[in-house]
């Protein structure tokens, strides 16, 4: 059951708006304000999925801050973004209804942003170093060899 197009106006929620703003201001993900937020949310969703984590705290629906899919349904411009989100919605998000699946996607993305926040704090740098984030993800997802 792919993400229904009538829900294209669904707004992602987060409890971490100040960190999203910091990431936008650093322009690590490029794009304008709305598009930068969309990239950050998509990256956070991928992180949550890769790390197999969900936030323990449900992001607050009252603070819906981003119409995620409006900008990224242009398959020529963003060939994988919508497909990846559909994959998460179809095969990984928990819930019996579209609304429940969207809420779970928020929790997955929130876990990704919590990971970014934690790693950013560990780095102690003025701007987030994405190469260190990627290494931290590798360290947590690849089996150790002896």
C-alpha positions as CSV (number, residue, x, y, z in Angstrom):
1,X,0.0,0.0,0.0
2,X,2.0,3.0,-1.2
3,X,1.7,6.4,0.4
4,X,-1.7,7.6,-0.8
5,X,-1.3,10.7,-3.0
6,X,-4.2,12.4,-1.3
7,X,-2.0,12.5,1.8
8,X,0.7,14.4,0.0
9,X,0.0,17.4,2.3
10,X,0.7,15.4,5.4
11,X,3.1,17.3,7.7
12,X,6.0,15.6,9.4
13,X,6.3,16.3,13.1
14,X,9.3,16.6,15.3
15,X,10.2,17.5,18.9
16,X,13.6,18.8,17.7
17,X,12.8,22.0,15.8
18,X,15.8,23.9,17.1
19,X,18.2,21.2,15.8
20,X,16.5,21.2,12.4
21,X,16.9,25.0,12.3
22,X,20.6,24.6,13.2
23,X,21.0,22.0,10.4
24,X,19.2,24.3,8.0
25,X,21.4,27.3,9.0
26,X,24.6,25.2,8.4
27,X,23.2,24.3,4.9
28,X,24.8,20.8,5.1
29,X,21.8,19.5,3.1
30,X,21.5,22.6,0.8
31,X,18.2,23.8,-0.5
32,X,16.0,26.6,0.7
33,X,14.3,26.5,4.1
34,X,11.5,24.1,3.2
35,X,13.6,22.0,0.9
36,X,16.5,21.9,3.3
37,X,14.1,20.6,6.0
38,X,12.9,18.0,3.6
39,X,16.4,16.8,2.9
40,X,17.1,16.7,6.7
41,X,13.9,14.8,7.4
42,X,14.6,12.3,4.6
43,X,18.2,11.8,5.8
44,X,16.9,11.3,9.4
45,X,14.3,8.8,8.2
46,X,17.1,6.8,6.4
47,X,19.2,7.0,9.6
48,X,16.4,5.7,11.8
49,X,15.8,2.9,9.3
50,X,19.5,1.9,8.9
51,X,20.0,2.0,12.7
52,X,16.7,0.1,13.2
53,X,15.6,2.7,15.8
54,X,12.4,4.6,16.6
55,X,12.2,7.5,19.0
56,X,10.7,6.5,22.3
57,X,8.7,9.7,22.4
58,X,6.1,10.4,19.7
59,X,6.8,13.6,17.8
60,X,4.1,16.1,18.6
61,X,1.6,16.3,15.7
62,X,0.7,19.8,16.8
63,X,4.1,20.9,15.6
64,X,3.8,19.6,12.1
65,X,6.5,21.6,10.4
66,X,7.1,20.2,7.0
67,X,5.0,19.1,4.0
68,X,7.5,16.4,3.2
69,X,6.3,15.0,-0.1
70,X,5.1,18.1,-1.9
71,X,8.6,19.0,-3.1
72,X,9.9,15.5,-3.7
73,X,7.2,13.8,-5.8
74,X,9.0,15.0,-9.0
75,X,10.5,11.6,-9.9
76,X,12.8,13.2,-12.6
77,X,14.3,15.6,-10.1
78,X,14.3,13.3,-7.0
79,X,14.1,9.7,-8.4
80,X,14.7,7.9,-5.1
81,X,13.3,10.2,-2.4
82,X,9.6,9.3,-2.8
83,X,10.4,5.7,-3.6
84,X,12.4,5.3,-0.4
85,X,9.7,6.9,1.7
86,X,7.2,4.6,0.0
87,X,9.4,1.6,0.9
88,X,9.5,2.7,4.6
89,X,5.7,3.3,4.5
90,X,5.0,0.0,2.9
91,X,7.5,-2.4,4.5
92,X,8.8,-0.9,7.7
93,X,6.4,1.6,9.3
94,X,4.1,0.1,11.9
95,X,0.3,0.7,12.0
96,X,-2.9,-0.5,10.5
97,X,-3.9,2.8,9.0
98,X,-2.2,5.5,6.9
99,X,-2.3,7.9,9.9
100,X,-0.6,5.3,12.2
101,X,2.1,4.6,9.6
102,X,2.8,8.3,9.2
103,X,3.1,8.7,12.9
104,X,5.6,5.8,13.0
105,X,7.6,7.4,10.1
106,X,7.8,10.4,12.4
107,X,9.2,8.2,15.1
108,X,11.8,6.6,12.8
109,X,12.9,10.1,11.5
110,X,13.0,11.4,15.0
111,X,15.3,8.6,16.0
112,X,17.6,9.6,13.2
113,X,17.6,13.2,14.2
114,X,18.2,12.2,17.9
115,X,21.2,10.2,16.6
116,X,22.5,13.3,14.6
117,X,22.0,15.4,17.7
118,X,23.9,13.0,19.9
119,X,26.8,12.7,17.4
120,X,26.9,16.5,16.9
121,X,27.2,16.9,20.7
122,X,30.0,14.3,20.8
123,X,31.8,16.2,18.0
124,X,31.7,19.5,19.9
125,X,32.2,21.3,16.6
126,X,30.5,24.5,15.6
127,X,29.1,22.7,12.5
128,X,28.2,19.0,12.1
129,X,30.9,17.0,10.4
130,X,29.0,14.6,8.2
131,X,32.1,12.4,7.6
132,X,32.1,11.7,11.3
133,X,28.4,10.9,11.2
134,X,28.9,8.5,8.4
135,X,31.7,6.8,10.3
136,X,29.5,6.5,13.4
137,X,26.7,4.9,11.4
138,X,29.2,2.4,9.9
139,X,30.6,1.6,13.4
140,X,27.0,0.9,14.6
141,X,25.8,-1.1,11.6
142,X,28.8,-3.2,10.5
143,X,29.7,-6.3,12.5
144,X,33.0,-6.2,14.3
145,X,35.8,-8.5,13.1
146,X,38.5,-10.0,15.3
